[in-house]
Amino acid sequence: MLMSNRDRPARLQYLPYSYRVLSPGDHVLCAMTGARIMLDDLRYWSIARQEPYASAEISTQAALMDRQAPGA
């Protein structure tokens, strides 16, 4: 019996310009909002933090928060 990857979160390694699928699935969850991001729609992530983001604005917010964190 084949396992379907629908409705399963994928586990990814975020690389420059792309990502590698470590565990198959059809989506990831935004690190800031928890929103579901279909892999075909995934455009924003942090390589350093290995986190996906739902939009450019959310990605920018995460980067700004990281800069404001103690010890950053």
N, C-alpha and C positions, 0 to 999 in steps of 0.2 A: 504494500500500500504506500503510495507517495504522500509525503507530508506537504501540506500547503503552507506557503509563507504569508498568506493573507491574514491580516489582523494580528500579525506578530511583529514586535519591535525588532529591528535589526541591531546588531552590535557592529560598530564601524571603527576603523582607525582613520583619523582625519589627516590627510597629507596635503602638501601644497597643490592646489588646482584639482584635487580629486580625493577620493576616499577608497579604502579597501574594506570589503565586507568580511567581517570576522565570523558573524553568525547571521544567517539569512533571515530576512523579514521584509516587510513592505513599508516600514516607517521608522522614524526615530522621534523622540520627544524633545522639544525645545528646552534647553537647560534653564532658561529664565522664566518661561511661562507655562511649561508643561504641555503646550499645544502639540498636537500630532502633526508631523511633517512627513509627507509621502516622499520616498527616496527620489522620485522623479522631480520633485519640487525643491529638494534640498540645495541651497545655494550659499549658505553662510555658516561658517564654523570657525572655531579657534583650534589651531594646531597645538599651541602651547597648553591649553586647558583641555583639549580633546572633548569639546562640547559643540553641539549643533544649536543653531538659532533660527527662528522662524522668519526673521526679516533683517534687513540691514540696520534698521533703527535699534532693534533689540541687540544685535551684535555690538553696536556702538555703545549702548548702555552697559553691557557686560564689560567691555574694555575700559570704560570710564570708571566703573565700580572697582575694577581690578587695580587701576592706578591710585584710587583713593584708599585702598586697603592698607593697614599698617604693615610696614616692612616691604611695601612694593616699590 
